[in-house]
Amino acid sequence: MTGSIRLLPLLLFVSLGNGGPAVAKEGRRWTVEDVVTVPADFDLSLANDGKSLAYLERRADLEKNETVSILHLLDLRSRVSREILRAPSAEQLRPLPKGKGWSLLLDRGVGLQLYALDAEGTIKPLLGRDAKVTVGQTEGGLFAVRSGAPRRIGILYHDWSPDGLWLWYATLKPRSEPVDVSVDDAVVGQRNRRRAPVKAIVELRLRSAIGEEWLVASRPSSDRLAFYFGGNVEWTEEGPRYQLEQSDAERTEGIGTFAWSFATKASRPIEESFGFPAIGLLRGPNGGTLASEGFGSALALTETRTDGRKIRYGGQPYYIGDPRSAGNWLSADGRTALLGVRTLSHPRYGLVMLTSRRAKPLIHSSSLTACDFRKDLAWGICVEEGLNQAPHLVQVAPHDGRVQTLAPLSSAHESIAPLHVTPHQWTNRLGYRSTGFIIWPRDYQASSRYPAIIITHGSDADERFASADMQWNYPAQLFAERGYLVILMNDPSARQQADLWNAYMEWSGGPGTLGPAKLRELIWLNGVYSFEDAIAELTSEGIVDPDRIGIAGYSRGSQMVNVAMTQSDILRAASSGDGNYLEPASYSDPKDGYHAVFGGPPSGNYLDAYRQLSPSLRADKACGPILQQMASPFAGAIDFYAALREAKVPAQISLYPGETTATDETHLFHIPSNRLRAMRENLAWFDFWLRDRRDPELDDRGAFDRWSKMAKQWKPGCTRALGAERR
């Protein structure tokens, strides 16, 4: 296929001429503190009487240097919002069944426990348990895939029966094991151990309205369904049904579904299945299972009934099941479903309402990222936000599509003059499409060429406001304020083509039919081609300076940054965040994924595959300086740094600390001072290497002197023209 690339919105923008983008100039400019204090992780819950809304948000407290959960109450008649409390952690906001008020988990100094909140803002304890297990990246803590400071757990999860007579909850208990000699896999599992391993047991419990209690199941914390989802409970007339992973020594691999009976006060197994279950999806208005099926233009929404008959709602430019979407609801009579969706060509989050045969989308230019609705789905409250729109609360009526603004969620961010942002689709030389956005320099002039920075993180480029999921510690708005063109770019979407989807399935599931070479091309080199072809188009349009192109990304984005810097000749500086995947030093974690990508371990006949892709084995190919910012000292990242320095490529690796020497920073930084410092380090890094600028306010620990010494020793040899082949 040709190397064409579609930039129609860009061409329209450029045609505005030297007058620059038509963006309102009122308001102030972005600061680093603005990026750090953007509210996030909203959780909304309507009162049963519809008169008030309780909601949670996470926000950085710069004065205390911590990220806190804030609980609010909004009176929907007066539209007056009150802050009720701030806590290190608050989550799982639920309406109390057949009552006024809510339940939620709060940490008020005695670990995470269960509390009740009434409409007046009064908080009372409901249930407490000994908080003997700490979850978080700290010595003596149980590791979990979640961000935030280490916290002690009394109550891990809770859910109410619809009649309010039963409480299902999970708690954690310490699990002691005898100290013994480790053998084989037990040794390999400690290869990159940072903290002493801690064992814990998840207890799933059921409690009646009169205080009777039963231990339903006891599972190791490695059971993801028990630990992260409280057993994925579903209430029936017989009793609660729950699911557990069956992958330990006592059972074969798979997922077990169990039913606990109110009558017998005991559980029985009812189903054994394979593959992790879908979490949070609802049945459709015809009693069937909903799914987005197909690829590209053939993507369609379907409902499969219990009798096997399939109802097709037609082709749709969106898909259901994205965990970042606003949620899913089924009306009390079961005749209407309301589903959170993510769109394809211009990534954002909206809703679709399903009746027996019809799908009615509610999708605007911005996103609905968190919602709660009345049981009849007549109306609800959502958080609406976009790349250029600070989050605010809106009232949504799905039946007629009306959206009415209620209240801003951050008045400080409302005062910022918006930057100009445009959505784009790019098609690379292999014919694969990538979506994303361009944030234009504040004072853009069409007659000038600008330095550009690509920021990438899997599929997180969408209409959310300064989302840390996307831009991590890369202050995209500050780059635009300082004269950079910022490209927020997604990986080529796996939903566009079956082979690409299958490549991701093989990567996560182990070796398959496509084979390692095809996986490396489709998942990594494919993305590099997208970067190169987008920059080539922007260069041909006279928009960017091809000698001043940078790239940044964390986690999945760090893979793409490290690969791109050692596979492409067009990138002149990079910042890579908290990643080390693809490095030989990280083999065995996870081993199946490495076998899918490389064919086997980094030895023998498989070494050549590693040499083709592993960044540390291609360090001498890098055409620009590389900064690595780390929350944990991963061996693979350190190997990459050492290989770069050995090849005389300018490189720095910065490890950001936790609260104490016993803790680590988390993958998404939760300590505000670390985010501030990391963002300033990124601003200084790209200014130095792309623009030869040394802002004294950004000089940290003599950074400019260190970088100047590296620059004098470096002799870059990358001079090829854009688009040329590289071996």
N, C-alpha and C positions, 0 to 999 in steps of 0.2 A: 504494500500500500504506500501511498505517497506520504510525505512528511508534512501535510497540510495541518493547519491549526486554526481553530475558529475563535475569533475575537471580535464579534460584531458589536457587543456593548462597548468595547474599547474604542473601535473606530468611530462610533457615534460620539463618544466622549472627546476624542481627539479633534473631531470636526468643530468643537466649540471654539477652537482657535486660541490665540494668545491670551484671551481673557481668563483662561483657567476654568476650573470646575465651578458650576453654579451652586455653591454651598453657602448657607448663611454664615456670616462672619461674627455674629453676636456671640458673646460668651468668652470664657477664658480658654486657655490651652491645657492639654493634658500634662500631668506630672507623674512621676514614678509612684508617688503615694496614691494617686487616683487608681492606678492599675491594681495595686496591692489591696485596696479597700473595696473593690467591687463586690457587692453581695452575691452569694451563690447558694446552691444546694437548697432550694426552696421546698418546703413541704406544707401543703395547704389542706385544711379540713373545715368544711362547713358545719355549723351547728345543725342539729336535727330540725330545729324550728326555722332555719333559714335566716335568722336575724343577725347572726354574727359569724365571723370567720376567725379561726385561730391559724397562725402560720409561723413557721420557723425559717430562719435564714442563717447562713454561716458568713462571718465577716471578720476581717482582721482588726484587732484592737492594737493600734500602733503604740499607744501609751504603755500598755501592759505587755506588749510584744508577744501576743498570743492570738490564736484564732478561736473565736467563741461562737456558740450557738445563741441566737436571740429569739425569744418567744414574744409574739405580738398578738393582740386581740383587736379586730376591726369591727366596729359597730356598722352594719350595712345600711342602717337608716340614716345615721348622722354622718357616716363616712369618717369617723374619728378613729384613729389607730392609736393604741397604747402599747408601749413596751412593758412586758410583764417581768421578764428576768433575762439575765445573761448567765450562761453556764458553760463549763468546758465542753460539755456534750449534751445534746438534746435531740431526740429522734423518735420515729414511729408514732407520730401524732395520729390518734384514732378518735372518731366520735364515740361516745359511750352509747351503747344500744338502748333505745327506748328511754333515753334520759337526756338531760341537758348538760352539756359539757363534753370533755375529752379526757382521754388517757394518753400518757406519753412516758417515754423513758428519759430520765434526767439524772445528771451527776451533780449533786449538791454537796459534795464533799465526802460522801460515804459510798462512792461507786455508783454505777448506773442502776437505778431502781425505778419502780413503777409508781407514777403519781396520777392524780386526777386534777383537772383544771375546770373550774366552773365559769359561767358567763360573766361573772363579776371580776374574774382574774385571780381568784383564790386558788392556791395550790395545796393539795393535801396528799400525804402518802397513801398508796393503795396496797402495795406489796413490796417487801424488801427481803433480800437474801444475802448471806455472807458474800462479800466481794473479795474472794481469795485469789482470783486469777486476774492478772493484768494482760490486756491485749494491746500490742503495739511493739514498735521496734526499740526495745530496751532490754537490758540484762534482766533475766527472770520474767520476760514477757512472752506471750504467745503471739507468733507472727500471724497477721491477717492482711488480706489484700484490701486495705482501706487506708486512707490518709488521716492524719490527726495525731495529736499528742497521745502518748500511752494512757490508758484508762483502765480502772478496775471495774470488773463486771459483776454486778449482782443479778440483774435480769438482762438477758441477752436478746430476747424476742418476746412479743406478746400478740395475741389475737383474741377477739371476743366472738362467741357464738351469736348468731343473729338475734336470738331472744334475750341475750344478755345474761343468761343463767350460768354460763361456763366460760372460764378463762383458760386459754392454752398459752403456756409460756415455756421459755427455755432459760436455763441457767448453766453456769460453768462450775465444774468442780476440779480441783487439782488431781492429777493422775501421777502417782509415783511409780517408778520402774526401777528394778535393781540395776546397779551399775555393773556392766559386764564388758567383756572384750567384744569389739565390733568386728564384723567379718563381711567382706565383699561389698554388696550394695549398701550396707549400713555405713561402711567407710566412705564409699564414693559420695553418698549423700551429704557428707560433712566437708566436701572439697573446698567450698567457699564460705564456710561457716563464719558468720560475723558475731553472733550471740549464742550463748549456751542454749541448746534445744530445751523447750518446755513442753510437757505433755498435759493435756486437759481432757475432761469428759464433758460432753454436752448432755444435759438431762432435759428431756422433753416431758413436761408435766401438765396435768389437767386439774383444775380447781373448780369446785362447785360454788354456787352462790352462798351456801352456808358454811364454807370453809373446809369441806372435805377435799382431800387431795390424793392423786394417784401419780406414780411414776410410770409414764407410758413407754418410754424408751430411753436407753442410755447408750450414747455413741461416742467414739473418739472424735476429737475436734477436726480430724482430717476428713470427716464426712461433711462435704460442702453443703449438702441439702440441710443437714442438721445445724451446722455452724452459721451459715450465712442466711438461711431462709426459714429457720425454725421448723424444719420438716415439711415446708410447703403445704400447710394444713388447708383442708377444704371441709366445710361443715355439711353434714347430711342429717336426715331425720334419725338415722341409726346412731350417728355419732361422728366424731371427726375422722377424716381420712388424712393420712400423712405419707410422706415418701422419704426413703433413706437410701444412701449409696450402699451397695453390697459388694465392696471391693476388698475387704480385709480377709484374714485367714479363715474366718468362720463361714463365709459364703462365697459363691462364685461371683464374678464381676457382673454388674448390672444395677438397675434401680428397682427397689422393692416398694410396692404400694401396700399400705396396711390400713385396716379399719378397726377403730376402737369403738366398742359398743357401750351405750349408756346403760343397757340392760345387764350385760354380763360383766361390765367393768374390766374388760380384757380386749386385747388386740388379736386380729387374725390376718394373715397375708392374703391378699386378693389378686395381686398381679406382679409379674416379674417382667421387666423390659430392659432394653439396652439403649444407650444414648442419654445424655443429660436432658431432663424434661424442660419444656418451655415454661418460663416463670412469668406469671402476670398476664397471660393472654386469656381472653374471655371467649365463651361460646357466642355464636352469632344469633340473630333474631329467629333463626329456624332451628335452633337447638344443636347446630353442628359446630365443627371446629374451623376456625378462620385461619387463612394462610395467604401469604403473597407468593405466587407461583410464577415461574418463567423468568426470562431475562430480557433486558433491553426494552424494545418497543412491545414485546409480548408479555411484559410483566402484568399480572392480573391478580385481582383479589377474589378469593374463592371461599366457599363454606362447604365443608364435607359433613353431611348429616350422618346420624348413627346407622341409617340403613345403607350407607355407601353412596347415596345420590349426591352429586356435586352441584352446587348453585354457584353460578358465575356472575360476579358483579361487574365484569368488563375490565378492559385495560385501564390502568390507573398510573399516573406519573408519580406514585409514591408507594411506600411499602409499610407494613405494620410490623410490630415486634421489636423496634429499636428501643433499647433500654433508656435512651436519652429523651424519648418522647414524653408527652404530658401524662400518659396513663391510659387506662381502659376502664369502661363502665358498661354495665348492663342494666337496663331499666328494671324496676321492681316487677313489672308484668312480663319481662323477658322478650318483649316484642321489638325493642330498639337497643342497638349497641352503639356506643360512642368510643372510638378508637383513636389513640395518638398515632400519628404517622410522620414519616420523614420524606420530603420530596427529593427527586433525583437531580434534575438539571440545575436548579437553584436551591441548594440544600438549606432547609429550614423545617420547622416542626409545626404541624397543624393538627386538625381533627377531621375525622370522617364519620358521619352518622349513617348507620345501616338500618334500613327497615327490611321487610321480607324479601324484596327484590331490588332495592335501590340503594346506591351509595351516594351520599351527598357530602362533598368535601367542604371544609371550612379552613381555607388556607389563604393567608395574607402575605405581604412582602416581609413581614417580621415573623417571629416565632412565638408559639404558645408552648412554654417549656415546663409548666407545672400547673395542675388544675385540680379542682374538686367540684362535683356536680350534685344537685338534688337527686333523690332516688328516681324521680320521674323524668330526669334529664331535661326539664323545662329550661333551666338556666344553671349557670355555675360561675365560679370565679377562677381566673387563670392569671399566671404571670406572663406578660408579653414583653419581648425584648428583641433586639437585633444588633448587628454589628455597630450600628450608628444610633441605637436607641437604648437608653438606660432602662432597666427593668421597671415595670409598673404593674399594678393590679388592674384587671379589666373584668367586666361582667360579660359573659358570653351566653347568647341564646342560640343553641344549635339549630333549632327548627327554621328560623328565618335568617340566621347568620349574623345577627347584630352583635357588635362588640363595642362596649361603652367603657371609657376610661374611668377608673375609680380613684386611684391614688398612686403617686410615685413611690417607689421603694428605696430611692436614694436621691434626695434632692441635691446633694453635692455633685453628683454626676450629671444631673439635668442641666447644670450651669455651664457645662463644657460645650464650646462651639463644635458642631459635628465636623468630622473629616469627611472627605468624599470617598465612598466605597462603592464598587461596582462588582456584580457577580459575573463569572465567566465559565465557559467550558472550553477545554483544550483537547484536541485530538492529536496523538503523537504518531510517529512514523510507522508504528505497528497497527494503527487504527484504533487504539484504546483511548477512551475519553477520561479525562480528569476534570473534576469540578473545583471551584474555588472562588476567590475574591481578590481584587486589587484594592489596597488602601493607598490612595494617591497622596503625594506630598502636600502639606498644608498650602504652600504657595506655588503650586504647580504652574509651570509655563510650558506650553507645547513646543517652544523653540529650543528647549534645553534637554540634554540627556542626563538621566539621574542614576545614581547608584541604586542597586536593587538588592533586597533580601527576601529569599524564599523561606517561609516558615511552614513546616509540614508536621502533621501528626495523624497518620492513618486516615480517618474519615471525619475528623473533628472540625474542619473548616465549614462553618455554617452560621446561620443568623442567631448568634448569641453575643452578649455584650462582654467583650474583654474576657472571654472564658479561659480560665487556667487550663482546662482540658486541651484547648488548642494551642495557646501561645505560651503556656508554662511560665518561665522566667524570661521570656523574650518580649520586651515591651513594644509590641507592634505599633501602638499609637504614638509612642515617643519616637520611634524610628521615622514615622511619617512626619511628625512635628519637626524633626531634624533634617528633613530633605531627602529621605529615602523613599523609593517606591517599594511597597511591601506586598508580596504575593503570598496569600494564604492558599496552599494547594493540597488537595486530597490525593491519596493514592487512586489509581484507576479503580473504579468501583467493581467489585466482584459480581454485582447484580446485572452487569451489562452483557456478560457472555459466559457460557457454560464452562469452558476450559479454565477461565480465570477463577470462577467459583470452585471448581474441582481442585485447582492448585491450592487454594486456601484450606480446603477440607483435608487434602493430603498433608499439608504442613502441620495442621493441628492434630491429625489422627495417625500419622506415621506413613511410611513408604507406600506408594500406590502406583497406578498405571501410567501417570504422566512422567514420572522419573525425576531425579534430582536436577538435571540440566534444564529441563523445561520449567521446573519450579523456580530456579534461580533467575531465569529470564522473565517469567511472568510476574513474580512478586517483588523483585528488586531492580533488575535492569530495566524493566518496563517503566518503573517510576523515574529512573534516571533519564530515560529518553523523554519523558514528559517534561522534566525540568529543562532539559537542553532545548527542546523544541519550543517551549513557551518563551524562553529567553531569546531564542533566535528570532521569533516573530516580533517580540518587543523591540529587539535591536533593529530589525528591518524597518520598523515603523518610526525609528528615531526617538524612542522613548527612554531606553535605558542605555547606559554606558557598558559595553561588553567587557571592559577591563575592571569593572567594579561590581562584581556579582558575588553575593554571599548567600549562605544557607544556614538554617538553624532548625533544630527539632529535638525533642526528648522522647525517650522510650521507643515506641515504634518509629518515631521520627528520627531518633538517634541512629537507628539502623540505616535509614535512607541517607542521612547526612554522611555517615562514615563510608557507606558504599559509594555514594555520589562523589565524594572527595577523592576516592581512590580508583574511580572508573571514568570520570569525566575531566576534561581539560578546561572547562569554562568557569569553574568556581574559584574565587580568589581568597575567600575566608569562610570559616565555618565555626559554629558553636553547637556542640553535641551534648545532650543532657541525659545523664543517669541511665546509660545503656551499655551493654557489652555483648549483646547477642551476635552470633556469627563468628565469634572469636574461638580459636581452638581451646583456650583456657576455660571456656564456659561449656564445653562439651559435657554431656550427661545431665544437663539441667535446662531443658528436658531432652533426654537422649533420643526419643522417637522423632522429635522435630528435626534434630541434627541429621538423623539417618535419612529423613525425607529430603532434606536440602542438599546433603553432601554424599549420601550413600552409605556412610559408615563413620567410624571414629577418625580423628586427625592423624592417621598413620597409614603405612602401606600403600595400597592402590588408591586410597581415597585422598591422599595428600594433594594431588593435582586439583581436585575439586575445591579444596580449601584455598589453594593458591589463586584460583580464579575469582573468589569472592571475599574471603576473610580480610577485613581492612588491615589488620596488623601485618599480614603477609604481603600487602601491596602498599605499605606506607611510603615507599620511595616514589610511588606514582602520584602522590598528592600534589596538587598545584596551588595550594594555599595553606596558611596557618590554621590550626585546629585547636579550639578551646573545648575542653571537656569539664562540665560541671556535674558533680556527683553528690548524691545523698548517702551512698554507701560505697566503700572502696572495692568495687568489683575487679576481680583479677583480669578479666578480659579488657576492661577499659585501661587498666594500668599497663598491660602488655601493649596496647595500641599506642599509648603515650610514649612508652619506651622505644617502640619501633620508629615512631615519627622523629624522636630526638636523635636516634641513631642515624636516621637518614638525613639529618640536618634540616628537617622541616620544622619551622617554628611551631611549638606546641606548649600548652599549659593544661594541667589538670588540677581542678579546685574541688576540695572536699568540704562540704558545708556541714556543720556539726548539729547534733540534737541539743536538747535543753541542757543535758549534762554529759559527762564523759561516758556514762552508762547507756546513753540513748543515741539513736541515729535520727537525722532528719528523714522525712518520709518522701516517697516518690513524687507526689505533688507536695511541694514544700508547704509546711503549715506554720513555720515560725516567720512572722512578718519581717524581722530584721534580715533574715537570710534571703527572702525574696527581694527586698530592696537592694541588698548588696549584689546579688546575682544579676539583677536587671542592670544595675549601673556597670557591672563588669562587662556585660554584653554590649552595652552602649559604647563603652570605652574600646572594647576589642574591635568591633566593626569600624568605628571611627578611625582607629589607628591603622588598620590594615587596608581598608578600602578608600580612606579619604586623607590619610596622613595627618590626622587631627589629634591633638593631645589636650583635651579639656582638663585643666587642673582640678576641677571639682570632681572628676571621675577617677583620678589617679588613686589607686588603692594599694598600699604596701609597696610603693615604688614600681608599679606594674609597667609604666612606660619605659623606665630604664631597662628592665628585664627584656621587654619586647624589642627594644632598640638593639640590644646586644644580639638577640636571635636574628633580627633582620639583617644585621651586618654579616652574619655567618651564612646566610641563606642565598643560594643561587637558583632561583626558579627557572625551570626549563620548559614551561608550558606556553607555547606560542602558536599552537595550531588554530586554524580558522574554525568558527562555529559549524557544527554539523559534520565534521570529518570523522572518519572511522578511527577507532583506537583499539590496539591489541594489548 
